[in-house]
Amino acid sequence: MSYSKQHTIGQSVWCSGVALHCGLKVALVLKPAPVDHGIRFLRTDIPGCPSIRANYGNVVNTCQATTIGSAGMAVSTIEHLMAALYGCRVDNLLVELSGPEAPIFDGSAAPYVKLIQKASIVEQDAVRNYLTIQKPLTVSKGDSFIMATPCDEFQVRYEIDYPHPCVGKQQYSWSLKNGSFGREIAKARTFGFLKDVRKLQKMGLIQGGSLANSVVFDDHELLNVDGFRYADECVRHKILDFIGDLSLTGLPVLGSFAIRKAGHALHSRFLTELMDGKGYATSKPLDFESAYLSPEVSALA
């Protein structure tokens, strides 16, 4: 019987960039890791170089980004890199950072996908387990919700609704087929509103934010002169964020997810309930290969 296998990268790759919230320039190195290692972040700027596993149980903050942490260290804004690793089928990796936050680059996951493709993806001699949704689960707050139901692939239907003429109500449905993450999701950039900038900066956030790494709206229009990458770029980026947060289960997921007006905080609460041992999901290997289970190898469209 042939089972789906785990993957890592073929060689170490390096890059650097500005972090969105702290505003620091941070160096990042992606390194191959052995089977069953998972994704770990290591802080080279802290004595002893402590590391932490990318896991939902280690989430310590969800304000404007997802932050994981433990005693003496934290790593913020990991969701874009985590989404790229998920979309590229990378199971085992060591991420070395010279600061407290992953680089934002252009505000999307595309630069991370390119970096992973540069490193190449290699199969490992170990079975890849999948987290399969076994029964429906809905987590909600007000008019926001996440609903998971059983499905033999990974599907997301996301809806947003912002009172802005350039955004409004958007909905997008997506499933993880070979190449679909790079084509449909990876290039979607993070977005925000000019009216919120000063308040967030007073909170110590978005110190590195700019039109080079965010889609920004004033009260009436889009400020980025190059326009949108997709007509519905905002909702696609919300899917990107959800993928990055969902990856903190530590396993690829098979299930269908209907989401409305959620964010990092609701994502985190959903993961806690999903993984609380009440039988909503179970881990098992799959005895088949199909297009949507193959490593992401396509170029960004």
Buried (B, 14 or more C-beta within 10 A) or exposed (E): EEEBBBBBBEEEBEBEBBBBBBBBEBBBBBBBBEBEBBBBBBBEBBEEEBBBBBBBEBBBBBBBBBBBBEEEBBBBBBBBBBBBBBBBBBBBBBBBBBBBBBBBBBBBBBBBBBBBBEBBBBEBEBBBBBBBBBEEBEBBEEEBBBBBBBBEBBBBBBBBBBEBEBBEEBEBEBBBBBBBBBBBBBBBBBBBBEEBBEEBBEEEBBBBBEEEBBBBBEEEEBEBEEEBBBEBBBBBBBBBBBBBBBBBBBBBBBBBBBBBBBBBBBBBBBBEBBBEEEEBBEEEEBEEEEEBBEBBEBEBE
